[in-house]
């Protein structure tokens, strides 16, 4: 049996049969944590997990008593891989305001997993993310990708996985100046996807190019989810009506600050939500009814909800803060009159639910057959004081250091040297 401390100092464990024993296990499926559980992984997949999971003969056993074992975090909607520094345009590929294209833009062409932000996110327990660009020159942001944060691995798991669109207040700038104009543009674009003759080439006067129309064809045919950012209750209702004209649409609502007001309608339409974590201030006219109980009320109404650290794309990565926001939702259960979440449900909003919303049920859980994305924490992952001590993606151990941790260690105990620290290799 190997102690977890030995795992941290030894060479990374290969993608072999590994059994984590004695820890508190969270499956990520919405169930409560399991004390003194076992998780077994082999060949990049989960073999078993639970209180009575058997340890196969010959497995490499890792003792995790006093630790927590969970699936890794999944960023539901991020700019990971296409943005290093928000204010430095050379490192920011989230906006294409001068391009004649919109829906045809494929963010996977720009994914850079050597970015320093990747190590920071990974050290916080994030293993995978959905990456999208902002809507800039029109209401469409383009085709988003599903990416892995594994070190020394191909970053793009699935390119052109979903389409992102902007409605509500933010669409008024790029969609014609009003909400009706933005909705008219959206419907015209979807119509052009079915009838390319309605589109044009690269003319700046065209509402949508033929390339954009072609990129939207999988959307109208139901082969690609359409993520639509809306906040106001009336905007949510209007977007839900799209399914009347395009019943095959796989809609996903993003932001949804006033979702609690129309939660029964969202649930009845079977439309999942990627919600802002804890937006409770009326920061805009479309969020006057903001409340911390938004997520809790929607889930109580039967809406499938994944959590995001931001209410729209382009706000920087920061996905490692997902645990804080999920933990806050648990804390809300202690506030009289508020609607929070139990621990298992809250943890699922940052693990299995983001994957399920996108139609990828084999990620974000420790169920048999799921991808072996395992994080060992030194305590309850929804507590601010807890941190990962080991991580595996597809069964392969990953580094949990970053530029920040290396700088911390370098200057924690500075001493005199022949040269200043800046000159030492």
KOLTOR-944997 format. One record per residue (C-alpha): residue number from 1; residue in three letters; x, y, z. Coordinates in pm, whole numbers, plus 50000, padded with zeros to 5 digits. Layout:
<pts>
(NUM, 'ALA', (X, Y, Z))
...
</pts>
This chain:
<pts>
(1, 'UNK', (50000, 50000, 50000))
(2, 'UNK', (50126, 50346, 49901))
(3, 'UNK', (50051, 50649, 50120))
(4, 'UNK', (49928, 50956, 49934))
(5, 'UNK', (50239, 51145, 50044))
(6, 'UNK', (50451, 50894, 49853))
(7, 'UNK', (50240, 50948, 49543))
(8, 'UNK', (50318, 51317, 49557))
(9, 'UNK', (50695, 51275, 49562))
(10, 'UNK', (50726, 50970, 49340))
(11, 'UNK', (50723, 50966, 48962))
(12, 'UNK', (50368, 51004, 48826))
(13, 'UNK', (50170, 50685, 48841))
(14, 'UNK', (50099, 50536, 48497))
(15, 'UNK', (49754, 50466, 48361))
(16, 'UNK', (49744, 50129, 48540))
(17, 'UNK', (49501, 49971, 48787))
(18, 'UNK', (49497, 50195, 49093))
(19, 'UNK', (49278, 50163, 49402))
(20, 'UNK', (49226, 50462, 49632))
(21, 'UNK', (49117, 50326, 49969))
(22, 'UNK', (48992, 50464, 50298))
(23, 'UNK', (48889, 50814, 50187))
(24, 'UNK', (48558, 50996, 50176))
(25, 'UNK', (48425, 50933, 49823))
(26, 'UNK', (48196, 51169, 49633))
(27, 'UNK', (48060, 51011, 49315))
(28, 'UNK', (47962, 51341, 49155))
(29, 'UNK', (47617, 51213, 49059))
(30, 'UNK', (47424, 51408, 49320))
(31, 'UNK', (47448, 51145, 49593))
(32, 'UNK', (47585, 51208, 49942))
(33, 'UNK', (47956, 51151, 50018))
(34, 'UNK', (48055, 50797, 50121))
(35, 'UNK', (48277, 50750, 50426))
(36, 'UNK', (48566, 50502, 50408))
(37, 'UNK', (48510, 50434, 50039))
(38, 'UNK', (48721, 50288, 49761))
(39, 'UNK', (48772, 50405, 49402))
(40, 'UNK', (48931, 50172, 49145))
(41, 'UNK', (49051, 50293, 48805))
(42, 'UNK', (49213, 50103, 48518))
(43, 'UNK', (49293, 50175, 48154))
(44, 'UNK', (49180, 50535, 48188))
(45, 'UNK', (48832, 50448, 48315))
(46, 'UNK', (48657, 50406, 48648))
(47, 'UNK', (48613, 50040, 48738))
(48, 'UNK', (48418, 50083, 49061))
(49, 'UNK', (48357, 50330, 49341))
(50, 'UNK', (48173, 50310, 49670))
(51, 'UNK', (48170, 50168, 50019))
(52, 'UNK', (48206, 49807, 49909))
(53, 'UNK', (48417, 49838, 49595))
(54, 'UNK', (48654, 49544, 49570))
(55, 'UNK', (49025, 49596, 49516))
(56, 'UNK', (49144, 49382, 49221))
(57, 'UNK', (49443, 49157, 49266))
(58, 'UNK', (49764, 49329, 49162))
(59, 'UNK', (49617, 49680, 49185))
(60, 'UNK', (49838, 49963, 49304))
(61, 'UNK', (49674, 50058, 49635))
(62, 'UNK', (49693, 50420, 49751))
(63, 'UNK', (49594, 50493, 50110))
(64, 'UNK', (49382, 50810, 50123))
(65, 'UNK', (49250, 50790, 50480))
(66, 'UNK', (49157, 51140, 50596))
(67, 'UNK', (49128, 51264, 50235))
(68, 'UNK', (48841, 51309, 49991))
(69, 'UNK', (48828, 51138, 49649))
(70, 'UNK', (48608, 51294, 49382))
(71, 'UNK', (48573, 51336, 49008))
(72, 'UNK', (48753, 51642, 48873))
(73, 'UNK', (48581, 51976, 48822))
(74, 'UNK', (48446, 52068, 48477))
(75, 'UNK', (48422, 52431, 48368))
(76, 'UNK', (48075, 52468, 48217))
(77, 'UNK', (48151, 52774, 48002))
(78, 'UNK', (48497, 52926, 47999))
(79, 'UNK', (48765, 53105, 47800))
(80, 'UNK', (49030, 52848, 47898))
(81, 'UNK', (49283, 52807, 47621))
(82, 'UNK', (49189, 53121, 47425))
(83, 'UNK', (49265, 53390, 47683))
(84, 'UNK', (49570, 53452, 47896))
(85, 'UNK', (49533, 53816, 47998))
(86, 'UNK', (49195, 53976, 47940))
(87, 'UNK', (49334, 54325, 47891))
(88, 'UNK', (49616, 54222, 47653))
(89, 'UNK', (49469, 54178, 47306))
(90, 'UNK', (49764, 53970, 47181))
(91, 'UNK', (49676, 53697, 47432))
(92, 'UNK', (49299, 53727, 47402))
(93, 'UNK', (49113, 53535, 47129))
(94, 'UNK', (48768, 53568, 47282))
(95, 'UNK', (48644, 53846, 47051))
(96, 'UNK', (48642, 53870, 46670))
(97, 'UNK', (48475, 54207, 46623))
(98, 'UNK', (48637, 54278, 46284))
(99, 'UNK', (48569, 53940, 46126))
(100, 'UNK', (48304, 53889, 45856))
(101, 'UNK', (48234, 53552, 46021))
(102, 'UNK', (48047, 53472, 46339))
(103, 'UNK', (47880, 53132, 46375))
(104, 'UNK', (48151, 52976, 46154))
(105, 'UNK', (48432, 53070, 46394))
(106, 'UNK', (48590, 52758, 46547))
(107, 'UNK', (48762, 52833, 46879))
(108, 'UNK', (48954, 52506, 46870))
(109, 'UNK', (49187, 52664, 46613))
(110, 'UNK', (49325, 52890, 46887))
(111, 'UNK', (49340, 52658, 47190))
(112, 'UNK', (49678, 52706, 47361))
(113, 'UNK', (49721, 52467, 47649))
(114, 'UNK', (50073, 52593, 47724))
(115, 'UNK', (49908, 52896, 47881))
(116, 'UNK', (50015, 52960, 48240))
(117, 'UNK', (49650, 52979, 48341))
(118, 'UNK', (49610, 52606, 48268))
(119, 'UNK', (49838, 52503, 48554))
(120, 'UNK', (49657, 52742, 48787))
(121, 'UNK', (49319, 52593, 48701))
(122, 'UNK', (49447, 52235, 48718))
(123, 'UNK', (49601, 52295, 49061))
(124, 'UNK', (49252, 52395, 49177))
(125, 'UNK', (49098, 52064, 49071))
(126, 'UNK', (48976, 52152, 48720))
(127, 'UNK', (49029, 51866, 48474))
(128, 'UNK', (48821, 51966, 48171))
(129, 'UNK', (48632, 52266, 48038))
(130, 'UNK', (48397, 52388, 47770))
(131, 'UNK', (48554, 52684, 47592))
(132, 'UNK', (48366, 52947, 47391))
(133, 'UNK', (48427, 53291, 47245))
(134, 'UNK', (48220, 53605, 47294))
(135, 'UNK', (47968, 53726, 47043))
(136, 'UNK', (48132, 54031, 46886))
(137, 'UNK', (48028, 54152, 46541))
(138, 'UNK', (47687, 53981, 46561))
(139, 'UNK', (47490, 53772, 46808))
(140, 'UNK', (47694, 53455, 46745))
(141, 'UNK', (48018, 53375, 46923))
(142, 'UNK', (48097, 53069, 46716))
(143, 'UNK', (48158, 52700, 46774))
(144, 'UNK', (48287, 52603, 47117))
(145, 'UNK', (48514, 52314, 47214))
(146, 'UNK', (48553, 52062, 47495))
(147, 'UNK', (48911, 52065, 47621))
(148, 'UNK', (49130, 51865, 47858))
(149, 'UNK', (49366, 52027, 48107))
(150, 'UNK', (49594, 51724, 48110))
(151, 'UNK', (49964, 51802, 48092))
(152, 'UNK', (50145, 51693, 47774))
(153, 'UNK', (49825, 51573, 47605))
(154, 'UNK', (49615, 51676, 47307))
(155, 'UNK', (49400, 51955, 47453))
(156, 'UNK', (49096, 51944, 47223))
(157, 'UNK', (48870, 51652, 47306))
(158, 'UNK', (48580, 51762, 47084))
(159, 'UNK', (48596, 52055, 46844))
(160, 'UNK', (48284, 52230, 46713))
(161, 'UNK', (48079, 52080, 46993))
(162, 'UNK', (47829, 52363, 47048))
(163, 'UNK', (47724, 52704, 46918))
(164, 'UNK', (47711, 53016, 47137))
(165, 'UNK', (47463, 53301, 47086))
(166, 'UNK', (47399, 53627, 47270))
(167, 'UNK', (47050, 53767, 47336))
(168, 'UNK', (46910, 54015, 47586))
(169, 'UNK', (47084, 54342, 47668))
(170, 'UNK', (47423, 54240, 47533))
(171, 'UNK', (47274, 54145, 47194))
(172, 'UNK', (47128, 54491, 47142))
(173, 'UNK', (47470, 54630, 47041))
(174, 'UNK', (47550, 54364, 46781))
(175, 'UNK', (47202, 54246, 46690))
(176, 'UNK', (47049, 54564, 46552))
(177, 'UNK', (46992, 54785, 46855))
(178, 'UNK', (46683, 54622, 47006))
(179, 'UNK', (46568, 54286, 47135))
(180, 'UNK', (46322, 54234, 46845))
(181, 'UNK', (46604, 54303, 46597))
(182, 'UNK', (46831, 54050, 46766))
(183, 'UNK', (46560, 53784, 46764))
(184, 'UNK', (46489, 53859, 46399))
(185, 'UNK', (46857, 53808, 46322))
(186, 'UNK', (46861, 53478, 46510))
(187, 'UNK', (46556, 53348, 46323))
(188, 'UNK', (46694, 53467, 45989))
(189, 'UNK', (47022, 53290, 46059))
(190, 'UNK', (46846, 52964, 46148))
(191, 'UNK', (46635, 52993, 45832))
(192, 'UNK', (46950, 53046, 45625))
(193, 'UNK', (47100, 52732, 45775))
(194, 'UNK', (46813, 52536, 45620))
(195, 'UNK', (46820, 52739, 45298))
(196, 'UNK', (47174, 52861, 45212))
(197, 'UNK', (47034, 53073, 44930))
(198, 'UNK', (46930, 53321, 45198))
(199, 'UNK', (47297, 53375, 45295))
(200, 'UNK', (47572, 53568, 45116))
(201, 'UNK', (47947, 53541, 45070))
(202, 'UNK', (48182, 53781, 45249))
(203, 'UNK', (47976, 54096, 45195))
(204, 'UNK', (47988, 54326, 45493))
(205, 'UNK', (47622, 54404, 45422))
(206, 'UNK', (47513, 54045, 45474))
(207, 'UNK', (47345, 53949, 45798))
(208, 'UNK', (47508, 53608, 45777))
(209, 'UNK', (47762, 53448, 45545))
(210, 'UNK', (47725, 53111, 45378))
(211, 'UNK', (47997, 52975, 45604))
(212, 'UNK', (47801, 53090, 45909))
(213, 'UNK', (47481, 52936, 45771))
(214, 'UNK', (47662, 52606, 45713))
(215, 'UNK', (47792, 52613, 46072))
(216, 'UNK', (47435, 52655, 46198))
(217, 'UNK', (47295, 52359, 46003))
(218, 'UNK', (47392, 52107, 46279))
(219, 'UNK', (47209, 52336, 46524))
(220, 'UNK', (46875, 52336, 46343))
(221, 'UNK', (46907, 51962, 46284))
(222, 'UNK', (46963, 51898, 46655))
(223, 'UNK', (47316, 51763, 46616))
(224, 'UNK', (47483, 52056, 46798))
(225, 'UNK', (47362, 52227, 47118))
(226, 'UNK', (47279, 52597, 47092))
(227, 'UNK', (47385, 52789, 47402))
(228, 'UNK', (47193, 53115, 47435))
(229, 'UNK', (47281, 53377, 47692))
(230, 'UNK', (46967, 53533, 47841))
(231, 'UNK', (46899, 53683, 48182))
(232, 'UNK', (46550, 53844, 48188))
(233, 'UNK', (46244, 53626, 48242))
(234, 'UNK', (46073, 53759, 47929))
(235, 'UNK', (46383, 53688, 47720))
(236, 'UNK', (46396, 53333, 47856))
(237, 'UNK', (46034, 53274, 47752))
(238, 'UNK', (46104, 53411, 47405))
(239, 'UNK', (46402, 53181, 47353))
(240, 'UNK', (46201, 52880, 47468))
(241, 'UNK', (45950, 52956, 47190))
(242, 'UNK', (46221, 52878, 46934))
(243, 'UNK', (46151, 52510, 46992))
(244, 'UNK', (45804, 52556, 46844))
(245, 'UNK', (45955, 52641, 46504))
(246, 'UNK', (46264, 52422, 46543))
(247, 'UNK', (46162, 52123, 46756))
(248, 'UNK', (46496, 51950, 46703))
(249, 'UNK', (46689, 52235, 46870))
(250, 'UNK', (46903, 52130, 47165))
(251, 'UNK', (46876, 52454, 47360))
(252, 'UNK', (47090, 52537, 47664))
(253, 'UNK', (47024, 52860, 47851))
(254, 'UNK', (47323, 53052, 47991))
(255, 'UNK', (47321, 53307, 48275))
(256, 'UNK', (46949, 53294, 48352))
(257, 'UNK', (46952, 53533, 48648))
(258, 'UNK', (46572, 53554, 48650))
(259, 'UNK', (46530, 53186, 48573))
(260, 'UNK', (46352, 53120, 48904))
(261, 'UNK', (46060, 53329, 48781))
(262, 'UNK', (45997, 53098, 48484))
(263, 'UNK', (46147, 52775, 48619))
(264, 'UNK', (45835, 52563, 48549))
(265, 'UNK', (45842, 52669, 48182))
(266, 'UNK', (46214, 52586, 48153))
(267, 'UNK', (46157, 52246, 48313))
(268, 'UNK', (45856, 52172, 48093))
(269, 'UNK', (46062, 52248, 47781))
(270, 'UNK', (46335, 52010, 47906))
(271, 'UNK', (46597, 52281, 47851))
(272, 'UNK', (46908, 52265, 48074))
(273, 'UNK', (47074, 52571, 48222))
(274, 'UNK', (47430, 52690, 48282))
(275, 'UNK', (47362, 52937, 48560))
(276, 'UNK', (47568, 53211, 48713))
(277, 'UNK', (47682, 53093, 49052))
(278, 'UNK', (47557, 53352, 49299))
(279, 'UNK', (47429, 53661, 49120))
(280, 'UNK', (47219, 53841, 49379))
(281, 'UNK', (47244, 54208, 49282))
(282, 'UNK', (47036, 54397, 49021))
(283, 'UNK', (47343, 54500, 48824))
(284, 'UNK', (47142, 54556, 48504))
(285, 'UNK', (46784, 54610, 48398))
(286, 'UNK', (46760, 54248, 48288))
(287, 'UNK', (46859, 54119, 48634))
(288, 'UNK', (46634, 54324, 48860))
(289, 'UNK', (46494, 54005, 49012))
(290, 'UNK', (46835, 53857, 49096))
(291, 'UNK', (46846, 53632, 49402))
(292, 'UNK', (47092, 53390, 49559))
(293, 'UNK', (46810, 53135, 49561))
(294, 'UNK', (46790, 53126, 49181))
(295, 'UNK', (46976, 52797, 49134))
(296, 'UNK', (46804, 52625, 49425))
(297, 'UNK', (46459, 52726, 49304))
(298, 'UNK', (46525, 52613, 48947))
(299, 'UNK', (46653, 52273, 49057))
(300, 'UNK', (46354, 52235, 49288))
(301, 'UNK', (46130, 52300, 48985))
(302, 'UNK', (46301, 52020, 48793))
(303, 'UNK', (46551, 52217, 48583))
(304, 'UNK', (46888, 52054, 48510))
(305, 'UNK', (47146, 52311, 48622))
(306, 'UNK', (47523, 52332, 48582))
(307, 'UNK', (47716, 52604, 48760))
(308, 'UNK', (47944, 52864, 48605))
(309, 'UNK', (48173, 53111, 48778))
(310, 'UNK', (48067, 53378, 48531))
(311, 'UNK', (47734, 53480, 48386))
(312, 'UNK', (47873, 53518, 48032))
(313, 'UNK', (48186, 53404, 47850))
(314, 'UNK', (48500, 53613, 47831))
(315, 'UNK', (48539, 53684, 48201))
(316, 'UNK', (48863, 53491, 48232))
(317, 'UNK', (48908, 53133, 48345))
(318, 'UNK', (48883, 53131, 48729))
(319, 'UNK', (48714, 52791, 48721))
(320, 'UNK', (48899, 52684, 49036))
(321, 'UNK', (48650, 52905, 49222))
(322, 'UNK', (48368, 52667, 49133))
(323, 'UNK', (48407, 52488, 49465))
(324, 'UNK', (48357, 52813, 49655))
(325, 'UNK', (48033, 52893, 49474))
(326, 'UNK', (47897, 52540, 49509))
(327, 'UNK', (47984, 52552, 49878))
(328, 'UNK', (47798, 52880, 49913))
(329, 'UNK', (47487, 52713, 49772))
(330, 'UNK', (47519, 52449, 50044))
(331, 'UNK', (47552, 52724, 50305))
(332, 'UNK', (47228, 52882, 50179))
(333, 'UNK', (47037, 52588, 50326))
(334, 'UNK', (47117, 52740, 50666))
(335, 'UNK', (46965, 53079, 50575))
(336, 'UNK', (46598, 53112, 50670))
(337, 'UNK', (46381, 53159, 50361))
(338, 'UNK', (46661, 53087, 50113))
(339, 'UNK', (46675, 52799, 49867))
(340, 'UNK', (47012, 52626, 49869))
(341, 'UNK', (47138, 52280, 49771))
(342, 'UNK', (47244, 51973, 49964))
(343, 'UNK', (47611, 51877, 49935))
(344, 'UNK', (47572, 51607, 49672))
(345, 'UNK', (47350, 51816, 49445))
(346, 'UNK', (47580, 52117, 49474))
(347, 'UNK', (47889, 51913, 49389))
(348, 'UNK', (47713, 51762, 49086))
(349, 'UNK', (47658, 52113, 48943))
(350, 'UNK', (48036, 52148, 48897))
(351, 'UNK', (48119, 51791, 48792))
(352, 'UNK', (47861, 51570, 48621))
(353, 'UNK', (47601, 51834, 48531))
(354, 'UNK', (47822, 52045, 48300))
(355, 'UNK', (47902, 51729, 48103))
(356, 'UNK', (47541, 51608, 48103))
(357, 'UNK', (47415, 51944, 47978))
(358, 'UNK', (47642, 51904, 47675))
(359, 'UNK', (47543, 51543, 47617))
(360, 'UNK', (47862, 51385, 47754))
(361, 'UNK', (47748, 51162, 48042))
(362, 'UNK', (48078, 50972, 48072))
(363, 'UNK', (48258, 51268, 48229))
(364, 'UNK', (48237, 51422, 48574))
(365, 'UNK', (48136, 51113, 48772))
(366, 'UNK', (48296, 50809, 48934))
(367, 'UNK', (48041, 50568, 48792))
(368, 'UNK', (48183, 50252, 48628))
(369, 'UNK', (48297, 50319, 48273))
(370, 'UNK', (48337, 50695, 48318))
(371, 'UNK', (48663, 50868, 48233))
(372, 'UNK', (48905, 50826, 48523))
(373, 'UNK', (48933, 51194, 48617))
(374, 'UNK', (49008, 51167, 48988))
(375, 'UNK', (49109, 51433, 49237))
(376, 'UNK', (49230, 51361, 49590))
(377, 'UNK', (49165, 51653, 49827))
(378, 'UNK', (49306, 51718, 50172))
(379, 'UNK', (48954, 51793, 50299))
(380, 'UNK', (48598, 51867, 50193))
(381, 'UNK', (48639, 52016, 49843))
(382, 'UNK', (48354, 52262, 49901))
(383, 'UNK', (48542, 52418, 50194))
(384, 'UNK', (48774, 52710, 50115))
(385, 'UNK', (49056, 52561, 50320))
(386, 'UNK', (49073, 52242, 50109))
(387, 'UNK', (49302, 52184, 49812))
(388, 'UNK', (49395, 51898, 49576))
(389, 'UNK', (49692, 51684, 49677))
(390, 'UNK', (49684, 51452, 49374))
(391, 'UNK', (49507, 51446, 49038))
(392, 'UNK', (49453, 51196, 48759))
(393, 'UNK', (49308, 51263, 48414))
(394, 'UNK', (49212, 50955, 48214))
(395, 'UNK', (49396, 50758, 48480))
(396, 'UNK', (49727, 50940, 48435))
(397, 'UNK', (49868, 51139, 48727))
(398, 'UNK', (49894, 51512, 48661))
(399, 'UNK', (50111, 51788, 48808))
(400, 'UNK', (49926, 52015, 49048))
(401, 'UNK', (50186, 52289, 49045))
(402, 'UNK', (50164, 52618, 48859))
(403, 'UNK', (50364, 52929, 48801))
(404, 'UNK', (50205, 53075, 49113))
(405, 'UNK', (50305, 52781, 49333))
(406, 'UNK', (50658, 52787, 49196))
(407, 'UNK', (50688, 53160, 49268))
(408, 'UNK', (50548, 53102, 49616))
(409, 'UNK', (50801, 52831, 49690))
(410, 'UNK', (51085, 53030, 49539))
(411, 'UNK', (51032, 53337, 49754))
(412, 'UNK', (50890, 53175, 50068))
(413, 'UNK', (51236, 53168, 50227))
(414, 'UNK', (51458, 53407, 50030))
(415, 'UNK', (51826, 53401, 50108))
(416, 'UNK', (52138, 53582, 50001))
(417, 'UNK', (52304, 53449, 49687))
(418, 'UNK', (52581, 53541, 49448))
(419, 'UNK', (52326, 53689, 49210))
(420, 'UNK', (51976, 53826, 49256))
(421, 'UNK', (51703, 53565, 49229))
(422, 'UNK', (51598, 53700, 48890))
(423, 'UNK', (51934, 53590, 48746))
(424, 'UNK', (51936, 53239, 48886))
(425, 'UNK', (51824, 52957, 48660))
</pts>
